[in-house]
Amino acid sequence: MNNQIINRHWEVLTVDFVLYDPKTGAVDYREPTEVLHLGSDIALEVNEAYLTLYRMRGKEGEWEIGEKCKVLYDLPLEFPVGFNFGLTTEEIAKMSVLDFMLFLAQKKGGDAMSELTWIDAGEQPKKMAVDFVFIYSDTGEESREQVEVLNVGRDYVLYIDEEWLNLYRLYHGPHGLEIGQRAELIYDLPYVSDSEMDLETIANMNTIELLAHLGGQLKEVVGE
């Protein structure tokens, strides 16, 4: 398909963000904005509120994003207005999912996360079984279920539940290793997908691939 991103030749473009009057259809608002053009009509916009993967409207030299183009996926970030990530859009796009989650954790956590250390380069992610523990607030009783996680170095593990992609620091409890309420949640991302994917595959994705996967457009966007 001609809209597949095969050669990863990305470029920064300035396009128009456009809103239309619902009654007349005329342009109601237009503002230049920077996106990362990924090939064909696919682009990534990064701002303090969202990472948005778009199918742009228009043609070369006249691209627009906004109401009349297709949003392939919106990943909420919810940083303060005007927040500066300190990285280019391309640098964010090329991050692995794990590095991206750690980066966001450091940005949101401030001083509390400033000493967070990442994985040793020589360590290989591996699957392991741990207990997911939920503690009932009214009785203090525990619900304990064994789940599969991906150990990505030292005490860091990646875990997917029904709606979230979670990066935990394991809790060493009296009954063994745990995630859940007693473990430190480093960061979580909304994760709702109609297609199943192995934890190791997700960990090795870059940010663009994750957004395309969650939007159900992985083959179409990255050509795989």
N, C-alpha and C positions, 0 to 999 in steps of 0.2 A: 504493500500500500504506500502511496506517496506521502502519507502523513506520518510515517514511522521515523523516529529519531534514531538513525543508525550510526552516523559518524561522530556524534557528540560535539559537533561544531556549534558552539553556543556563542551568542553575542548579545551585548546589552543594547536595548533599543528604548527610545522614548516614544511612547504611544499615547493616545488620548483615552482617558477614563471618561465615559459619556453616560449621562442619565437623560432620559426622555420624558417629556410631558405625557402622562397617561391618557389625557383627553385628545390632544392634538397630534401627538407623535413627533412633535418638534423637539429639537435638542433643548433640554432644560439646564444642563450643566456640562461643562467640558473642562478638563484639567489635564495637562501633560503629566505623565507618570512613567517611571522607569521599570522595565520588565527585563527578564532574561529570556531571549528568544531561543527556543530549543530545537527549532526546525519546523518546517511546514507552517501551520498556524498555531502551534503550541507555545505557550509562554508561562513563565513563573513570575508572580509578583510577591514580593516580601514586604510586609509592613508590620507595625507593632501589634496589630490585631490578628492577622491571618498570614498563612502561606497559602496562596491560591494558584492552582494549576488551571489555566484557561485554554480554551480554544478561541482564539481571537476572531474578530469580525473584520472584514475588509480585505485588503490586499497589500502587497509589499509597498511600503512608503505611506500607507494610509490605514494602518492597523488601529483598531480600537478595542478596549475592554470595557466592561460595565454591564448594563442591563441586557443588551441584545446579543451578548456572546455567551457561549456555553462554559459553565464552571465545571471542570472535571472533578475537582476536589478542593474543599476548603478545610485547612487545618487550623483551628483556633489557637492563638498564642496568648492573647490578652495581656500584653505589656502596656505600660502607660503611653499615652499619646506623645509622639515625638521621640520615643525610645530609640537609641542608637545601638545596633547590635555589634558594631565595630568590625563587621565583615562584609564583603561584597555579596551580592545575591548569588553569584557563581560559586563562591567559596561555600556558602550555605548549601547550595544545590548538590555539591560534590561530596559533602560530608556523609560518612556512614551513618546509619540510623542510630547506632550506639553513641558515636561522637556527637551527633546532633542533640540527643537527649541529655547528655552530660553538659554540653554547651548551654542549653536552655536552663538546666538546673543551676549552673553557676551564675547565669545572668539573673535568674529569679531569686536565688538564695543569697546573693551578695556575700557579705563577710562569712556567713554561716557555711557557705559552700566553697569559699576561696581556697581551702586547703584540700579539696577533694582531688584525689590522685587517680589517674586513669590506669588502664590495663598495661601490664608489661608487654612490650612488642612481641616477645617470644611465646606468650601464652596463647593456646588455642582454645576457642570456646568448646564446651562439652556439655552434653545433657546430663541432668541429674534429677533425682527425686527428693523433694522436701515436703514438709507439712505446710499447708495453708491454714492459718489459725484465725478464727473469728471469735471474739469474746463478747458475750451478751452483756449489755450494760446494766440490765435490771437484776440479773442473777450472778454475774461474774463467771458463769459457766463457759466452757470452751467448746467450740466445734472445730474438729481437726480432720483435714482431708489431705491425702497425699496427691501432689501435683507434679507435673514435669516442668522444669525450668532449664534455661540455658545459662550455665556458668561462664561468664565472659572475662573472668580474671579475679583473683583473690575472692572477696566476699560478694562481688557484684553478680546479680542474676537477672535475666530477662524473663518475664512471664506475661502470657496473654490470657486475660479472662474474656468474658463475653463482650465487653465494650472498651477495654483499655489495654494498651501496651505499657507494661510497668517495668521500671528499672529499680530493683530493690538492693539494699545491702542486707545480707542474711543476718538473722538473729540466731545466736547460739543458745538454745534453750535447754532445759533439763531433759527434754525428750528428744533432742536432736535439732537439726537445722530447720528454721521456720522462715516463712514470709507471712505477710498479713499485718495485723494490728501492732505487733511488737517489733516488727522489722522496720528499718528506715526506708521509706519510699523516696528514692532519689528524684524520680520524675515519672510522670505518666502522660501518655498521649492517647487521644480518642482513637479507638481501633474497632471499626465495624466493617466487616468484609464478607461478601457472599462466597468468596473462594478461600479454601483452606490453604495455608502455606506453612512450611516447616520453619521453626524458630531460627534455625541456622541460616536459612535463606533470607529471612527478614533482617537478621543481624548484619548480613553482608550487603544489604541494599544501600543505595544512597538515598538522599532525601527525595529526589525526583521519582525514583522507582517506588518508594513508599507511597507517595501521593497518588501515583498512577495506579498502584495496586489497590489502594483503598477506594479509589474512584471506579474500579472495575475496568481500567483502561490500560493495564500494564503492557499487553502485547501491542496495542495500537500506538502507545506513546513511545515505548523504548525499543520496539521492534524485536522482541524476544518471545 
